[in-house]
Amino acid sequence: MNADEERELLHDLIWLNAVIATELIQITENVSSILRQGPPPESCLADHNRLRKQALEIVEKYRDATALRDHLLGHR
């Protein structure tokens, strides 16, 4: 594997990790809602939104994240 292929692989892995991270955040919120029988605390939702935004900012350095951004906006 040459340097360009390695760089492309790293970009792909960054994108995939952002997808996994943001989906885990959503799963956490969903489970919290089920267990609480209501929405998670506002402080948690605010923290989760900051984490989603940071993951998106990281992935946008390396990939077009339009699909991920649209998907994340659909979570709200």
PDB file of N, CA, C, O and CB in Angstrom:
ATOM      1  N   MET A   1       0.858  -1.168   0.000  1.00  0.00           N
ATOM      2  CA  MET A   1       0.000   0.000   0.000  1.00  0.00           C
ATOM      3  C   MET A   1       0.906   1.233   0.000  1.00  0.00           C
ATOM      4  O   MET A   1       1.818   1.348   0.819  1.00  0.00           O
ATOM      5  CB  MET A   1      -0.977  -0.003   1.234  1.00  0.00           C
ATOM      6  N   ASN A   2       0.643   2.139  -0.918  1.00  0.00           N
ATOM      7  CA  ASN A   2       1.469   3.350  -0.980  1.00  0.00           C
ATOM      8  C   ASN A   2       0.898   4.437  -0.057  1.00  0.00           C
ATOM      9  O   ASN A   2      -0.161   4.262   0.545  1.00  0.00           O
ATOM     10  CB  ASN A   2       1.556   3.874  -2.441  1.00  0.00           C
ATOM     11  N   ALA A   3       1.606   5.539   0.040  1.00  0.00           N
ATOM     12  CA  ALA A   3       1.225   6.612   0.968  1.00  0.00           C
ATOM     13  C   ALA A   3      -0.151   7.184   0.648  1.00  0.00           C
ATOM     14  O   ALA A   3      -0.919   7.478   1.564  1.00  0.00           O
ATOM     15  CB  ALA A   3       2.261   7.728   0.934  1.00  0.00           C
ATOM     16  N   ASP A   4      -0.479   7.347  -0.630  1.00  0.00           N
ATOM     17  CA  ASP A   4      -1.798   7.882  -0.996  1.00  0.00           C
ATOM     18  C   ASP A   4      -2.916   6.929  -0.591  1.00  0.00           C
ATOM     19  O   ASP A   4      -3.968   7.364  -0.124  1.00  0.00           O
ATOM     20  CB  ASP A   4      -1.865   8.151  -2.503  1.00  0.00           C
ATOM     21  N   GLU A   5      -2.690   5.645  -0.767  1.00  0.00           N
ATOM     22  CA  GLU A   5      -3.698   4.654  -0.371  1.00  0.00           C
ATOM     23  C   GLU A   5      -3.862   4.625   1.144  1.00  0.00           C
ATOM     24  O   GLU A   5      -4.978   4.496   1.647  1.00  0.00           O
ATOM     25  CB  GLU A   5      -3.314   3.255  -0.887  1.00  0.00           C
ATOM     26  N   GLU A   6      -2.764   4.744   1.865  1.00  0.00           N
ATOM     27  CA  GLU A   6      -2.835   4.784   3.327  1.00  0.00           C
ATOM     28  C   GLU A   6      -3.589   6.020   3.797  1.00  0.00           C
ATOM     29  O   GLU A   6      -4.407   5.944   4.715  1.00  0.00           O
ATOM     30  CB  GLU A   6      -1.424   4.762   3.937  1.00  0.00           C
ATOM     31  N   ARG A   7      -3.316   7.149   3.173  1.00  0.00           N
ATOM     32  CA  ARG A   7      -4.004   8.393   3.522  1.00  0.00           C
ATOM     33  C   ARG A   7      -5.508   8.249   3.262  1.00  0.00           C
ATOM     34  O   ARG A   7      -6.326   8.662   4.084  1.00  0.00           O
ATOM     35  CB  ARG A   7      -3.422   9.588   2.712  1.00  0.00           C
ATOM     36  N   GLU A   8      -5.861   7.671   2.131  1.00  0.00           N
ATOM     37  CA  GLU A   8      -7.272   7.468   1.793  1.00  0.00           C
ATOM     38  C   GLU A   8      -7.940   6.523   2.794  1.00  0.00           C
ATOM     39  O   GLU A   8      -9.080   6.745   3.201  1.00  0.00           O
ATOM     40  CB  GLU A   8      -7.409   6.910   0.360  1.00  0.00           C
ATOM     41  N   LEU A   9      -7.231   5.481   3.183  1.00  0.00           N
ATOM     42  CA  LEU A   9      -7.750   4.547   4.176  1.00  0.00           C
ATOM     43  C   LEU A   9      -7.990   5.251   5.504  1.00  0.00           C
ATOM     44  O   LEU A   9      -9.023   5.037   6.138  1.00  0.00           O
ATOM     45  CB  LEU A   9      -6.785   3.371   4.365  1.00  0.00           C
ATOM     46  N   LEU A  10      -7.057   6.084   5.931  1.00  0.00           N
ATOM     47  CA  LEU A  10      -7.234   6.831   7.179  1.00  0.00           C
ATOM     48  C   LEU A  10      -8.433   7.768   7.099  1.00  0.00           C
ATOM     49  O   LEU A  10      -9.177   7.905   8.071  1.00  0.00           O
ATOM     50  CB  LEU A  10      -5.969   7.630   7.506  1.00  0.00           C
ATOM     51  N   HIS A  11      -8.626   8.404   5.971  1.00  0.00           N
ATOM     52  CA  HIS A  11      -9.791   9.278   5.793  1.00  0.00           C
ATOM     53  C   HIS A  11     -11.079   8.469   5.887  1.00  0.00           C
ATOM     54  O   HIS A  11     -12.050   8.907   6.504  1.00  0.00           O
ATOM     55  CB  HIS A  11      -9.721  10.016   4.435  1.00  0.00           C
ATOM     56  N   ASP A  12     -11.087   7.295   5.277  1.00  0.00           N
ATOM     57  CA  ASP A  12     -12.263   6.420   5.363  1.00  0.00           C
ATOM     58  C   ASP A  12     -12.533   6.006   6.802  1.00  0.00           C
ATOM     59  O   ASP A  12     -13.684   5.989   7.240  1.00  0.00           O
ATOM     60  CB  ASP A  12     -12.071   5.175   4.487  1.00  0.00           C
ATOM     61  N   LEU A  13     -11.483   5.673   7.535  1.00  0.00           N
ATOM     62  CA  LEU A  13     -11.652   5.252   8.924  1.00  0.00           C
ATOM     63  C   LEU A  13     -12.126   6.396   9.813  1.00  0.00           C
ATOM     64  O   LEU A  13     -12.920   6.178  10.728  1.00  0.00           O
ATOM     65  CB  LEU A  13     -10.347   4.691   9.462  1.00  0.00           C
ATOM     66  N   ILE A  14     -11.660   7.587   9.559  1.00  0.00           N
ATOM     67  CA  ILE A  14     -12.139   8.750  10.308  1.00  0.00           C
ATOM     68  C   ILE A  14     -13.632   8.930  10.076  1.00  0.00           C
ATOM     69  O   ILE A  14     -14.388   9.161  11.019  1.00  0.00           O
ATOM     70  CB  ILE A  14     -11.369  10.030   9.898  1.00  0.00           C
ATOM     71  N   TRP A  15     -14.056   8.822   8.820  1.00  0.00           N
ATOM     72  CA  TRP A  15     -15.483   8.961   8.498  1.00  0.00           C
ATOM     73  C   TRP A  15     -16.290   7.867   9.194  1.00  0.00           C
ATOM     74  O   TRP A  15     -17.315   8.148   9.814  1.00  0.00           O
ATOM     75  CB  TRP A  15     -15.709   8.902   6.964  1.00  0.00           C
ATOM     76  N   LEU A  16     -15.829   6.626   9.092  1.00  0.00           N
ATOM     77  CA  LEU A  16     -16.546   5.511   9.696  1.00  0.00           C
ATOM     78  C   LEU A  16     -16.627   5.663  11.212  1.00  0.00           C
ATOM     79  O   LEU A  16     -17.675   5.396  11.800  1.00  0.00           O
ATOM     80  CB  LEU A  16     -15.872   4.190   9.335  1.00  0.00           C
ATOM     81  N   ASN A  17     -15.552   6.081  11.844  1.00  0.00           N
ATOM     82  CA  ASN A  17     -15.567   6.294  13.294  1.00  0.00           C
ATOM     83  C   ASN A  17     -16.539   7.394  13.690  1.00  0.00           C
ATOM     84  O   ASN A  17     -17.184   7.296  14.734  1.00  0.00           O
ATOM     85  CB  ASN A  17     -14.170   6.637  13.792  1.00  0.00           C
ATOM     86  N   ALA A  18     -16.656   8.426  12.887  1.00  0.00           N
ATOM     87  CA  ALA A  18     -17.620   9.491  13.182  1.00  0.00           C
ATOM     88  C   ALA A  18     -19.043   8.961  13.100  1.00  0.00           C
ATOM     89  O   ALA A  18     -19.888   9.310  13.925  1.00  0.00           O
ATOM     90  CB  ALA A  18     -17.437  10.674  12.213  1.00  0.00           C
ATOM     91  N   VAL A  19     -19.310   8.122  12.109  1.00  0.00           N
ATOM     92  CA  VAL A  19     -20.644   7.517  11.993  1.00  0.00           C
ATOM     93  C   VAL A  19     -20.933   6.666  13.225  1.00  0.00           C
ATOM     94  O   VAL A  19     -22.000   6.782  13.827  1.00  0.00           O
ATOM     95  CB  VAL A  19     -20.753   6.658  10.702  1.00  0.00           C
ATOM     96  N   ILE A  20     -19.994   5.819  13.594  1.00  0.00           N
ATOM     97  CA  ILE A  20     -20.181   4.947  14.756  1.00  0.00           C
ATOM     98  C   ILE A  20     -20.372   5.775  16.026  1.00  0.00           C
ATOM     99  O   ILE A  20     -21.269   5.492  16.820  1.00  0.00           O
ATOM    100  CB  ILE A  20     -18.980   3.994  14.917  1.00  0.00           C
ATOM    101  N   ALA A  21     -19.551   6.775  16.219  1.00  0.00           N
ATOM    102  CA  ALA A  21     -19.638   7.603  17.426  1.00  0.00           C
ATOM    103  C   ALA A  21     -20.981   8.304  17.530  1.00  0.00           C
ATOM    104  O   ALA A  21     -21.598   8.318  18.596  1.00  0.00           O
ATOM    105  CB  ALA A  21     -18.519   8.634  17.442  1.00  0.00           C
ATOM    106  N   THR A  22     -21.435   8.884  16.432  1.00  0.00           N
ATOM    107  CA  THR A  22     -22.693   9.631  16.498  1.00  0.00           C
ATOM    108  C   THR A  22     -23.887   8.694  16.654  1.00  0.00           C
ATOM    109  O   THR A  22     -24.873   9.056  17.295  1.00  0.00           O
ATOM    110  CB  THR A  22     -22.865  10.494  15.245  1.00  0.00           C
ATOM    111  N   GLU A  23     -23.810   7.504  16.081  1.00  0.00           N
ATOM    112  CA  GLU A  23     -24.890   6.535  16.270  1.00  0.00           C
ATOM    113  C   GLU A  23     -24.920   6.031  17.709  1.00  0.00           C
ATOM    114  O   GLU A  23     -25.998   5.805  18.257  1.00  0.00           O
ATOM    115  CB  GLU A  23     -24.732   5.355  15.299  1.00  0.00           C
ATOM    116  N   LEU A  24     -23.762   5.852  18.325  1.00  0.00           N
ATOM    117  CA  LEU A  24     -23.730   5.441  19.726  1.00  0.00           C
ATOM    118  C   LEU A  24     -24.319   6.512  20.637  1.00  0.00           C
ATOM    119  O   LEU A  24     -24.982   6.194  21.624  1.00  0.00           O
ATOM    120  CB  LEU A  24     -22.302   5.127  20.150  1.00  0.00           C
ATOM    121  N   ILE A  25     -24.081   7.760  20.312  1.00  0.00           N
ATOM    122  CA  ILE A  25     -24.702   8.847  21.074  1.00  0.00           C
ATOM    123  C   ILE A  25     -26.217   8.724  20.979  1.00  0.00           C
ATOM    124  O   ILE A  25     -26.915   8.854  21.984  1.00  0.00           O
ATOM    125  CB  ILE A  25     -24.229  10.238  20.553  1.00  0.00           C
ATOM    126  N   GLN A  26     -26.725   8.476  19.784  1.00  0.00           N
ATOM    127  CA  GLN A  26     -28.171   8.366  19.599  1.00  0.00           C
ATOM    128  C   GLN A  26     -28.731   7.158  20.347  1.00  0.00           C
ATOM    129  O   GLN A  26     -29.800   7.244  20.952  1.00  0.00           O
ATOM    130  CB  GLN A  26     -28.512   8.266  18.106  1.00  0.00           C
ATOM    131  N   ILE A  27     -28.022   6.043  20.310  1.00  0.00           N
ATOM    132  CA  ILE A  27     -28.465   4.852  21.044  1.00  0.00           C
ATOM    133  C   ILE A  27     -28.526   5.154  22.536  1.00  0.00           C
ATOM    134  O   ILE A  27     -29.473   4.757  23.215  1.00  0.00           O
ATOM    135  CB  ILE A  27     -27.519   3.654  20.773  1.00  0.00           C
ATOM    136  N   THR A  28     -27.522   5.851  23.044  1.00  0.00           N
ATOM    137  CA  THR A  28     -27.502   6.229  24.456  1.00  0.00           C
ATOM    138  C   THR A  28     -28.717   7.078  24.808  1.00  0.00           C
ATOM    139  O   THR A  28     -29.355   6.852  25.837  1.00  0.00           O
ATOM    140  CB  THR A  28     -26.213   6.989  24.790  1.00  0.00           C
ATOM    141  N   GLU A  29     -29.039   8.047  23.967  1.00  0.00           N
ATOM    142  CA  GLU A  29     -30.216   8.884  24.216  1.00  0.00           C
ATOM    143  C   GLU A  29     -31.497   8.060  24.176  1.00  0.00           C
ATOM    144  O   GLU A  29     -32.382   8.241  25.013  1.00  0.00           O
ATOM    145  CB  GLU A  29     -30.291  10.018  23.188  1.00  0.00           C
ATOM    146  N   ASN A  30     -31.594   7.166  23.215  1.00  0.00           N
ATOM    147  CA  ASN A  30     -32.799   6.341  23.101  1.00  0.00           C
ATOM    148  C   ASN A  30     -32.980   5.443  24.323  1.00  0.00           C
ATOM    149  O   ASN A  30     -34.086   5.327  24.851  1.00  0.00           O
ATOM    150  CB  ASN A  30     -32.739   5.487  21.832  1.00  0.00           C
ATOM    151  N   VAL A  31     -31.905   4.815  24.768  1.00  0.00           N
ATOM    152  CA  VAL A  31     -31.983   3.946  25.942  1.00  0.00           C
ATOM    153  C   VAL A  31     -32.333   4.769  27.179  1.00  0.00           C
ATOM    154  O   VAL A  31     -33.148   4.345  27.998  1.00  0.00           O
ATOM    155  CB  VAL A  31     -30.650   3.189  26.155  1.00  0.00           C
ATOM    156  N   SER A  32     -31.729   5.924  27.313  1.00  0.00           N
ATOM    157  CA  SER A  32     -32.040   6.803  28.437  1.00  0.00           C
ATOM    158  C   SER A  32     -33.519   7.172  28.444  1.00  0.00           C
ATOM    159  O   SER A  32     -34.162   7.166  29.494  1.00  0.00           O
ATOM    160  CB  SER A  32     -31.178   8.072  28.380  1.00  0.00           C
ATOM    161  N   SER A  33     -34.050   7.487  27.282  1.00  0.00           N
ATOM    162  CA  SER A  33     -35.471   7.843  27.183  1.00  0.00           C
ATOM    163  C   SER A  33     -36.361   6.678  27.590  1.00  0.00           C
ATOM    164  O   SER A  33     -37.366   6.864  28.275  1.00  0.00           O
ATOM    165  CB  SER A  33     -35.815   8.287  25.758  1.00  0.00           C
ATOM    166  N   ILE A  34     -35.991   5.487  27.168  1.00  0.00           N
ATOM    167  CA  ILE A  34     -36.783   4.301  27.515  1.00  0.00           C
ATOM    168  C   ILE A  34     -36.736   4.060  29.018  1.00  0.00           C
ATOM    169  O   ILE A  34     -37.773   3.840  29.644  1.00  0.00           O
ATOM    170  CB  ILE A  34     -36.267   3.055  26.756  1.00  0.00           C
ATOM    171  N   LEU A  35     -35.549   4.099  29.597  1.00  0.00           N
ATOM    172  CA  LEU A  35     -35.410   3.824  31.024  1.00  0.00           C
ATOM    173  C   LEU A  35     -36.061   4.898  31.887  1.00  0.00           C
ATOM    174  O   LEU A  35     -36.637   4.593  32.931  1.00  0.00           O
ATOM    175  CB  LEU A  35     -33.946   3.698  31.386  1.00  0.00           C
ATOM    176  N   ARG A  36     -35.974   6.137  31.461  1.00  0.00           N
ATOM    177  CA  ARG A  36     -36.555   7.242  32.226  1.00  0.00           C
ATOM    178  C   ARG A  36     -38.039   7.430  31.933  1.00  0.00           C
ATOM    179  O   ARG A  36     -38.747   8.124  32.663  1.00  0.00           O
ATOM    180  CB  ARG A  36     -35.809   8.528  31.926  1.00  0.00           C
ATOM    181  N   GLN A  37     -38.493   6.807  30.864  1.00  0.00           N
ATOM    182  CA  GLN A  37     -39.856   7.005  30.361  1.00  0.00           C
ATOM    183  C   GLN A  37     -40.110   8.487  30.100  1.00  0.00           C
ATOM    184  O   GLN A  37     -41.176   9.025  30.397  1.00  0.00           O
ATOM    185  CB  GLN A  37     -40.898   6.449  31.366  1.00  0.00           C
ATOM    186  N   GLY A  38     -39.101   9.115  29.540  1.00  0.00           N
ATOM    187  CA  GLY A  38     -39.154  10.528  29.193  1.00  0.00           C
ATOM    188  C   GLY A  38     -37.822  10.923  28.589  1.00  0.00           C
ATOM    189  O   GLY A  38     -36.905  10.106  28.506  1.00  0.00           O
ATOM    190  N   PRO A  39     -37.713  12.151  28.174  1.00  0.00           N
ATOM    191  CA  PRO A  39     -36.467  12.578  27.521  1.00  0.00           C
ATOM    192  C   PRO A  39     -35.291  12.619  28.501  1.00  0.00           C
ATOM    193  O   PRO A  39     -35.483  12.783  29.706  1.00  0.00           O
ATOM    194  CB  PRO A  39     -36.653  13.956  26.884  1.00  0.00           C
ATOM    195  N   PRO A  40     -34.078  12.468  27.974  1.00  0.00           N
ATOM    196  CA  PRO A  40     -32.893  12.618  28.827  1.00  0.00           C
ATOM    197  C   PRO A  40     -32.810  14.054  29.353  1.00  0.00           C
ATOM    198  O   PRO A  40     -33.456  14.951  28.812  1.00  0.00           O
ATOM    199  CB  PRO A  40     -31.596  12.249  28.041  1.00  0.00           C
ATOM    200  N   PRO A  41     -32.026  14.269  30.396  1.00  0.00           N
ATOM    201  CA  PRO A  41     -31.861  15.633  30.914  1.00  0.00           C
ATOM    202  C   PRO A  41     -31.315  16.573  29.837  1.00  0.00           C
ATOM    203  O   PRO A  41     -30.538  16.166  28.973  1.00  0.00           O
ATOM    204  CB  PRO A  41     -30.923  15.631  32.135  1.00  0.00           C
ATOM    205  N   GLU A  42     -31.731  17.815  29.906  1.00  0.00           N
ATOM    206  CA  GLU A  42     -31.286  18.816  28.927  1.00  0.00           C
ATOM    207  C   GLU A  42     -29.767  18.945  28.905  1.00  0.00           C
ATOM    208  O   GLU A  42     -29.174  19.165  27.849  1.00  0.00           O
ATOM    209  CB  GLU A  42     -31.916  20.175  29.235  1.00  0.00           C
ATOM    210  N   SER A  43     -29.138  18.809  30.071  1.00  0.00           N
ATOM    211  CA  SER A  43     -27.674  18.921  30.113  1.00  0.00           C
ATOM    212  C   SER A  43     -27.026  17.812  29.285  1.00  0.00           C
ATOM    213  O   SER A  43     -26.020  18.047  28.615  1.00  0.00           O
ATOM    214  CB  SER A  43     -27.165  18.863  31.573  1.00  0.00           C
ATOM    215  N   CYS A  44     -27.588  16.616  29.326  1.00  0.00           N
ATOM    216  CA  CYS A  44     -27.055  15.505  28.517  1.00  0.00           C
ATOM    217  C   CYS A  44     -27.277  15.777  27.034  1.00  0.00           C
ATOM    218  O   CYS A  44     -26.378  15.563  26.221  1.00  0.00           O
ATOM    219  CB  CYS A  44     -27.722  14.161  28.918  1.00  0.00           C
ATOM    220  N   LEU A  45     -28.458  16.243  26.683  1.00  0.00           N
ATOM    221  CA  LEU A  45     -28.748  16.525  25.278  1.00  0.00           C
ATOM    222  C   LEU A  45     -27.809  17.595  24.734  1.00  0.00           C
ATOM    223  O   LEU A  45     -27.339  17.502  23.601  1.00  0.00           O
ATOM    224  CB  LEU A  45     -30.207  16.967  25.108  1.00  0.00           C
ATOM    225  N   ALA A  46     -27.540  18.612  25.549  1.00  0.00           N
ATOM    226  CA  ALA A  46     -26.620  19.673  25.118  1.00  0.00           C
ATOM    227  C   ALA A  46     -25.210  19.115  24.921  1.00  0.00           C
ATOM    228  O   ALA A  46     -24.542  19.437  23.938  1.00  0.00           O
ATOM    229  CB  ALA A  46     -26.597  20.826  26.152  1.00  0.00           C
ATOM    230  N   ASP A  47     -24.764  18.281  25.855  1.00  0.00           N
ATOM    231  CA  ASP A  47     -23.439  17.658  25.713  1.00  0.00           C
ATOM    232  C   ASP A  47     -23.378  16.777  24.474  1.00  0.00           C
ATOM    233  O   ASP A  47     -22.398  16.808  23.731  1.00  0.00           O
ATOM    234  CB  ASP A  47     -23.095  16.829  26.961  1.00  0.00           C
ATOM    235  N   HIS A  48     -24.421  15.997  24.256  1.00  0.00           N
ATOM    236  CA  HIS A  48     -24.451  15.108  23.087  1.00  0.00           C
ATOM    237  C   HIS A  48     -24.428  15.905  21.787  1.00  0.00           C
ATOM    238  O   HIS A  48     -23.769  15.512  20.824  1.00  0.00           O
ATOM    239  CB  HIS A  48     -25.698  14.211  23.128  1.00  0.00           C
ATOM    240  N   ASN A  49     -25.138  17.011  21.761  1.00  0.00           N
ATOM    241  CA  ASN A  49     -25.126  17.841  20.553  1.00  0.00           C
ATOM    242  C   ASN A  49     -23.736  18.419  20.288  1.00  0.00           C
ATOM    243  O   ASN A  49     -23.309  18.515  19.138  1.00  0.00           O
ATOM    244  CB  ASN A  49     -26.149  18.975  20.678  1.00  0.00           C
ATOM    245  N   ARG A  50     -23.035  18.803  21.354  1.00  0.00           N
ATOM    246  CA  ARG A  50     -21.657  19.294  21.190  1.00  0.00           C
ATOM    247  C   ARG A  50     -20.751  18.185  20.659  1.00  0.00           C
ATOM    248  O   ARG A  50     -19.908  18.426  19.795  1.00  0.00           O
ATOM    249  CB  ARG A  50     -21.106  19.833  22.532  1.00  0.00           C
ATOM    250  N   LEU A  51     -20.927  16.979  21.175  1.00  0.00           N
ATOM    251  CA  LEU A  51     -20.114  15.851  20.706  1.00  0.00           C
ATOM    252  C   LEU A  51     -20.403  15.523  19.243  1.00  0.00           C
ATOM    253  O   LEU A  51     -19.487  15.241  18.472  1.00  0.00           O
ATOM    254  CB  LEU A  51     -20.368  14.615  21.576  1.00  0.00           C
ATOM    255  N   ARG A  52     -21.679  15.561  18.868  1.00  0.00           N
ATOM    256  CA  ARG A  52     -22.041  15.329  17.463  1.00  0.00           C
ATOM    257  C   ARG A  52     -21.378  16.371  16.563  1.00  0.00           C
ATOM    258  O   ARG A  52     -20.822  16.046  15.514  1.00  0.00           O
ATOM    259  CB  ARG A  52     -23.581  15.366  17.282  1.00  0.00           C
ATOM    260  N   LYS A  53     -21.450  17.629  16.999  1.00  0.00           N
ATOM    261  CA  LYS A  53     -20.877  18.720  16.210  1.00  0.00           C
ATOM    262  C   LYS A  53     -19.368  18.537  16.064  1.00  0.00           C
ATOM    263  O   LYS A  53     -18.822  18.735  14.978  1.00  0.00           O
ATOM    264  CB  LYS A  53     -21.190  20.083  16.862  1.00  0.00           C
ATOM    265  N   GLN A  54     -18.697  18.163  17.145  1.00  0.00           N
ATOM    266  CA  GLN A  54     -17.251  17.955  17.080  1.00  0.00           C
ATOM    267  C   GLN A  54     -16.899  16.799  16.149  1.00  0.00           C
ATOM    268  O   GLN A  54     -15.951  16.904  15.371  1.00  0.00           O
ATOM    269  CB  GLN A  54     -16.690  17.690  18.477  1.00  0.00           C
ATOM    270  N   ALA A  55     -17.642  15.709  16.215  1.00  0.00           N
ATOM    271  CA  ALA A  55     -17.387  14.567  15.324  1.00  0.00           C
ATOM    272  C   ALA A  55     -17.576  14.983  13.873  1.00  0.00           C
ATOM    273  O   ALA A  55     -16.789  14.607  13.004  1.00  0.00           O
ATOM    274  CB  ALA A  55     -18.320  13.379  15.667  1.00  0.00           C
ATOM    275  N   LEU A  56     -18.611  15.750  13.618  1.00  0.00           N
ATOM    276  CA  LEU A  56     -18.877  16.214  12.255  1.00  0.00           C
ATOM    277  C   LEU A  56     -17.766  17.151  11.772  1.00  0.00           C
ATOM    278  O   LEU A  56     -17.336  17.057  10.623  1.00  0.00           O
ATOM    279  CB  LEU A  56     -20.241  16.928  12.188  1.00  0.00           C
ATOM    280  N   GLU A  57     -17.305  18.045  12.634  1.00  0.00           N
ATOM    281  CA  GLU A  57     -16.212  18.953  12.253  1.00  0.00           C
ATOM    282  C   GLU A  57     -14.939  18.178  11.921  1.00  0.00           C
ATOM    283  O   GLU A  57     -14.217  18.536  10.990  1.00  0.00           O
ATOM    284  CB  GLU A  57     -15.931  19.958  13.382  1.00  0.00           C
ATOM    285  N   ILE A  58     -14.667  17.126  12.676  1.00  0.00           N
ATOM    286  CA  ILE A  58     -13.474  16.315  12.407  1.00  0.00           C
ATOM    287  C   ILE A  58     -13.592  15.634  11.057  1.00  0.00           C
ATOM    288  O   ILE A  58     -12.663  15.685  10.250  1.00  0.00           O
ATOM    289  CB  ILE A  58     -13.264  15.264  13.514  1.00  0.00           C
ATOM    290  N   VAL A  59     -14.723  15.001  10.805  1.00  0.00           N
ATOM    291  CA  VAL A  59     -14.867  14.248   9.556  1.00  0.00           C
ATOM    292  C   VAL A  59     -14.899  15.175   8.345  1.00  0.00           C
ATOM    293  O   VAL A  59     -14.450  14.794   7.264  1.00  0.00           O
ATOM    294  CB  VAL A  59     -16.138  13.398   9.594  1.00  0.00           C
ATOM    295  N   GLU A  60     -15.424  16.383   8.514  1.00  0.00           N
ATOM    296  CA  GLU A  60     -15.502  17.314   7.382  1.00  0.00           C
ATOM    297  C   GLU A  60     -14.125  17.802   6.930  1.00  0.00           C
ATOM    298  O   GLU A  60     -13.992  18.338   5.830  1.00  0.00           O
ATOM    299  CB  GLU A  60     -16.366  18.508   7.753  1.00  0.00           C
ATOM    300  N   LYS A  61     -13.107  17.624   7.763  1.00  0.00           N
ATOM    301  CA  LYS A  61     -11.747  17.965   7.342  1.00  0.00           C
ATOM    302  C   LYS A  61     -11.268  17.039   6.232  1.00  0.00           C
ATOM    303  O   LYS A  61     -10.401  17.406   5.439  1.00  0.00           O
ATOM    304  CB  LYS A  61     -10.785  17.897   8.532  1.00  0.00           C
ATOM    305  N   TYR A  62     -11.836  15.837   6.178  1.00  0.00           N
ATOM    306  CA  TYR A  62     -11.308  14.802   5.289  1.00  0.00           C
ATOM    307  C   TYR A  62     -12.300  14.270   4.265  1.00  0.00           C
ATOM    308  O   TYR A  62     -11.888  13.683   3.264  1.00  0.00           O
ATOM    309  CB  TYR A  62     -10.814  13.673   6.100  1.00  0.00           C
ATOM    310  N   ARG A  63     -13.587  14.460   4.488  1.00  0.00           N
ATOM    311  CA  ARG A  63     -14.604  13.889   3.609  1.00  0.00           C
ATOM    312  C   ARG A  63     -15.776  14.850   3.461  1.00  0.00           C
ATOM    313  O   ARG A  63     -16.004  15.716   4.305  1.00  0.00           O
ATOM    314  CB  ARG A  63     -15.089  12.533   4.149  1.00  0.00           C
ATOM    315  N   ASP A  64     -16.501  14.678   2.385  1.00  0.00           N
ATOM    316  CA  ASP A  64     -17.792  15.348   2.247  1.00  0.00           C
ATOM    317  C   ASP A  64     -18.737  14.641   3.219  1.00  0.00           C
ATOM    318  O   ASP A  64     -19.000  13.447   3.080  1.00  0.00           O
ATOM    319  CB  ASP A  64     -18.338  15.304   0.742  1.00  0.00           C
ATOM    320  N   ALA A  65     -19.232  15.367   4.175  1.00  0.00           N
ATOM    321  CA  ALA A  65     -20.052  14.763   5.224  1.00  0.00           C
ATOM    322  C   ALA A  65     -21.516  15.146   5.092  1.00  0.00           C
ATOM    323  O   ALA A  65     -22.248  15.143   6.082  1.00  0.00           O
ATOM    324  CB  ALA A  65     -19.538  15.171   6.590  1.00  0.00           C
ATOM    325  N   THR A  66     -21.951  15.474   3.886  1.00  0.00           N
ATOM    326  CA  THR A  66     -23.335  15.896   3.685  1.00  0.00           C
ATOM    327  C   THR A  66     -24.314  14.843   4.178  1.00  0.00           C
ATOM    328  O   THR A  66     -25.268  15.169   4.885  1.00  0.00           O
ATOM    329  CB  THR A  66     -23.590  16.192   2.216  1.00  0.00           C
ATOM    330  N   ALA A  67     -24.094  13.596   3.818  1.00  0.00           N
ATOM    331  CA  ALA A  67     -25.010  12.525   4.221  1.00  0.00           C
ATOM    332  C   ALA A  67     -25.030  12.371   5.737  1.00  0.00           C
ATOM    333  O   ALA A  67     -26.094  12.199   6.330  1.00  0.00           O
ATOM    334  CB  ALA A  67     -24.609  11.194   3.561  1.00  0.00           C
ATOM    335  N   LEU A  68     -23.861  12.434   6.363  1.00  0.00           N
ATOM    336  CA  LEU A  68     -23.805  12.320   7.819  1.00  0.00           C
ATOM    337  C   LEU A  68     -24.479  13.516   8.472  1.00  0.00           C
ATOM    338  O   LEU A  68     -25.236  13.348   9.428  1.00  0.00           O
ATOM    339  CB  LEU A  68     -22.351  12.203   8.299  1.00  0.00           C
ATOM    340  N   ARG A  69     -24.223  14.712   7.978  1.00  0.00           N
ATOM    341  CA  ARG A  69     -24.859  15.911   8.530  1.00  0.00           C
ATOM    342  C   ARG A  69     -26.385  15.807   8.421  1.00  0.00           C
ATOM    343  O   ARG A  69     -27.097  16.075   9.388  1.00  0.00           O
ATOM    344  CB  ARG A  69     -24.353  17.181   7.798  1.00  0.00           C
ATOM    345  N   ASP A  70     -26.881  15.418   7.246  1.00  0.00           N
ATOM    346  CA  ASP A  70     -28.331  15.277   7.050  1.00  0.00           C
ATOM    347  C   ASP A  70     -28.912  14.230   7.993  1.00  0.00           C
ATOM    348  O   ASP A  70     -29.991  14.421   8.553  1.00  0.00           O
ATOM    349  CB  ASP A  70     -28.642  14.900   5.593  1.00  0.00           C
ATOM    350  N   HIS A  71     -28.200  13.134   8.164  1.00  0.00           N
ATOM    351  CA  HIS A  71     -28.669  12.077   9.058  1.00  0.00           C
ATOM    352  C   HIS A  71     -28.720  12.578  10.504  1.00  0.00           C
ATOM    353  O   HIS A  71     -29.695  12.334  11.215  1.00  0.00           O
ATOM    354  CB  HIS A  71     -27.755  10.838   8.953  1.00  0.00           C
ATOM    355  N   LEU A  72     -27.675  13.274  10.930  1.00  0.00           N
ATOM    356  CA  LEU A  72     -27.647  13.781  12.303  1.00  0.00           C
ATOM    357  C   LEU A  72     -28.754  14.791  12.548  1.00  0.00           C
ATOM    358  O   LEU A  72     -29.353  14.807  13.624  1.00  0.00           O
ATOM    359  CB  LEU A  72     -26.297  14.412  12.606  1.00  0.00           C
ATOM    360  N   LEU A  73     -29.028  15.622  11.574  1.00  0.00           N
ATOM    361  CA  LEU A  73     -30.118  16.589  11.731  1.00  0.00           C
ATOM    362  C   LEU A  73     -31.459  15.879  11.847  1.00  0.00           C
ATOM    363  O   LEU A  73     -32.379  16.388  12.489  1.00  0.00           O
ATOM    364  CB  LEU A  73     -30.143  17.570  10.551  1.00  0.00           C
ATOM    365  N   GLY A  74     -31.576  14.714  11.236  1.00  0.00           N
ATOM    366  CA  GLY A  74     -32.799  13.919  11.341  1.00  0.00           C
ATOM    367  C   GLY A  74     -32.995  13.305  12.714  1.00  0.00           C
ATOM    368  O   GLY A  74     -34.110  12.914  13.059  1.00  0.00           O
ATOM    369  N   HIS A  75     -31.926  13.211  13.510  1.00  0.00           N
ATOM    370  CA  HIS A  75     -32.031  12.646  14.855  1.00  0.00           C
ATOM    371  C   HIS A  75     -32.763  13.572  15.807  1.00  0.00           C
ATOM    372  O   HIS A  75     -33.288  13.129  16.828  1.00  0.00           O
ATOM    373  CB  HIS A  75     -30.655  12.339  15.403  1.00  0.00           C
ATOM    374  N   ARG A  76     -32.801  14.831  15.486  1.00  0.00           N
ATOM    375  CA  ARG A  76     -33.354  15.794  16.444  1.00  0.00           C
ATOM    376  C   ARG A  76     -34.841  15.906  16.317  1.00  0.00           C
ATOM    377  O   ARG A  76     -35.467  16.673  17.049  1.00  0.00           O
ATOM    378  CB  ARG A  76     -32.730  17.152  16.260  1.00  0.00           C
TER     379      ARG A  76
END
